[in-house]
């Protein structure tokens, strides 16, 4: 039987993986921002954001995941 400490350690491991993946995402976002500026495109792409949120709705916890992804996209726009 797993103890509370074991479960918290697992959460810490998952959080570290999420942070590493977000760092990768944000690096790509910066590159996208550069490309958009070169092409004269706006930062926000509502169609693309809708496509991402549609995928999120297919997961086990869609409401929570949608909230998280809305925040990720908001912060991504700030980096672009």
Residue pairs with C-beta under 8 A, 6 or more apart in sequence:
22 72
25 72
25 76
26 75
26 76
26 79
29 76
29 79
29 80
30 79
30 80
32 80
33 43
33 79
33 80
36 42
36 43
36 80
43 77
43 80
44 77
49 73
52 69
52 73
53 66
53 69
53 70
56 62
56 65
56 66
56 69
57 66
59 65
